[in-house]
Amino acid sequence: MTEAGAPSAEDDEPVRGPVGPSGLLDVLSVASVVLDAQGRIVLWSPQAEELFGYSAAEALGQYAARLMVREEHFDLVIKLFSDVLRTGRGWAGAFPIRLRDGSTRLVEFRNMRLQDDRGDVYALGLAADRSTVRRLEQDVALSTRIVSQSPIGLAVLDTGLRVVSVNPALERIDGVSAEEHVGRTLQEVLPQLDAEAMEEAAREVLASGRPLVDVFAVGRTPADPEQDHAWSVSMYRLEDTAGRVLGVAVSIVDITEQHRAGVEAEAGRRRLALIADASARIGTTLDLDRTARELADVAVPELADVAAVDLLEAVVAGRRSSLGPTEPAVIRALAVRADRTPDALDAADPPGQTARYGPERLVTECVRTGRPVLVTHVKDEDLSRIARSAEAAELLSRAGVHSYLAVPLIARGEVLGALDLKRTRSPAPFSEDDVLLARELAARAAVQIDNARWYQNARDTALTLQRSLLPRHPSVTGGLEVASRYQPAGAAIEVGGDWFDVIPLEGDKTALVVGDVMGSGISAAATMGRLRTATKALASLDLDPARLLEHLDRITDGLDQAIATCLYAVHDPELRQCRFANAGHLPPARVRRGRPPELLDLPTGVPLGVGGVPFATTTVDLEPGDELVLYTDGLVETRMHPLDERLATLLALLGDPRRPLEELCDLLLRKLHQPDTHDDVALLVARALEQPST
């Protein structure tokens, strides 16, 4: 903007010296011709020579009409000339002019009267080629229409980055009138936007001349202060025909709908990816705690900044749970995960801990009603209904929890617990789309959690049954020192039918038994209990080991097609011998002082329950200090190593016959038993004792 009477440069600084020429007049190449009162040419500009073809020497002093107008137009030209000099009113229009080469050109004129200090009058004619004028007029008209009617927001900034003009579309986009734009910078017009970055980009365009095309920007303007909008911004440097920099043109296209559609499409893609990820990552085992951790890991950080998986205590114990309107919920925390939010992590119930949540708590409402509970914008008073205590509420406040969502874990029509989600770092609150995603995630995970819960209950029952059926033997019996271990299979498989027994017999003899019922679960444990009972009863008859296995074979054949392996041994301390019979079991190891450990070469026999094949008894020496190691296949068999290699490893671990037996059992389990093995382990170690002299 300029002050009255004070010329101004492009950056609104007062002019203190010459200003460069305007390119528009150069484009028009305006010619100047002055005629005296008689119509003779007295002044002739270089542009006139260029336009009409006559040099100044050829034109000066000549009657303009005779030199430049065809004869049929004399009368009209003389009348127009006379009217201008007589009335002083100017004339504007186009007139055909004869050029020096004889051709005719239509020329646009502006004629006016001049008067000198003596009172003499002259006629001044300003002329330009009509086609050039028309072209500029069309360009201006087209530009004006485009700028005024375009749906694209357009602005012109001067070299000081102040707004020179804006079109109506930009007024609508910004919610600011043209008058409020002009003379101000972008930061002054739209303080809500990151205008500083846009102005820096405009400076770069001014300096380099390289256009900036389709740069993405997002923010809010007075036109819609409650919603984010997205724009595609382009900038171009403006120059005149002489190359002088005039400023920057800015075009702004509102792409909010496309941006929102893109955001929604991306959110949809992320939701599908999260569901696919959940299908692959949740339920990899039948371990309840691990399955809960897998759910929390999937939810953070893709869906929430903090996630907790909570189950009703009654459900964990295998009972159905239904809550009345005034009943509290007794909840066990199974897993919690937080993304760089330590205060929120401290506020959560530690995994494995049980807590009572009153009926007014949001998680209680969720598990009682079986419906999601959403608090889009968490207020201070909401925190007391989210947290377990006032201290936890304070921690959640410090963590910046601003949005909360709890969805029920429902499987087979039963509410198991809840997936508890919070947002702290993520600025967006939970939306209805997030609720749908969380419900889908919870529904898929709940089935896996329910499977793990039922498996764990069944496994605990079978394990309790099996351990109740295993013997509790003294460390010394007859002529043997004995130690044993039972190790259930990894969490992914049910307990098996492995067993061992130490049976005192008459004459200080001792029977040692290790067996493995094929199958798993309660059925295998029950079969194992029957075989152990039968073995103990048969052992009291002091039968030969082979005969005892034959009886067991017939008993097994009657147990619903049960199959089992069994190694039966009887130690006689007086004879310093041990008699063995084997029904398809792995060979025992013997450790003797001064000799390398060895696997006893026994007839393998067939498993119990096959029937029709006799068993054989083998007698081996067992001197005082010698050791026997009986075991089931879960100790040495793996999917990754050959059995011979594993048996060699077993023998290598038996090299110290002075090692306490309890330590030996722990060593063998620690070195040989794989945590994720699919089989349980029964281990029985015996050392022959020196008998007191009689």
Buried (B, 14 or more C-beta within 10 A) or exposed (E): EEEEEEEEBBEBEEEEEEEEEEBEEEBBBBBBBBBBEEBBBBBBBEBBBEBBBBEEEBBEEBEBBEBBBEEEBEEEBEEBBEBBBEEEEBBEEBBBBBBBEEEEBEBBBBBBBBEEEEEEBBBBBBBBBBEBBEEBEEEEEEEEEEBEEBEBBBBBBBBBBBBBBBBBBBBBBBBBEBEBBBBEBBBEBBEEBBBEEBBEBBEBBBEEEEEBEEEEBEBBBEBEEEEEBBBBBBBBBBEBEEEBBBBBBBBBBBBBEEBBEEEEEEBEEBBEEBBEBBBEEBBEBBBBBBBBBBBBBBBBBBBBBBBBBBBBBBBBEEEEBEBEEEEBBBBBBBBBBBBEBEBBBBBBBEBEEEBEBEBEBBBBBBBBEBBBBBBEEBEEEBBBBBBBEEEBBBBBBBBBBBBBBBBBBBBEEBBBBBBBBBBBBBEEBBBEEBBEBBBBBBBBBBBBBBBBBBBBBBBEBBBEBBEEBBBEBEEEBBBBBBBBBBBBBBBBBBBBBBBBBBBBBEEBBBBBBBBBBBBBBBBBBBBBBBBBEBBBEBBEEEBBBBBBBBBBBEBBBEBEEBBBBBBBBBBBBEEBBBBBBBBBBBBBBBBBEEEEBBBBEBEBBBBBBBEEEEBBBBEBEBEEBBBBBBBBBBBBBBEEEEEEEBBEBBBEBBEEBEBEBEEBBBBBBEEBBBEEBBBBBBBBBBBBBEEEEE
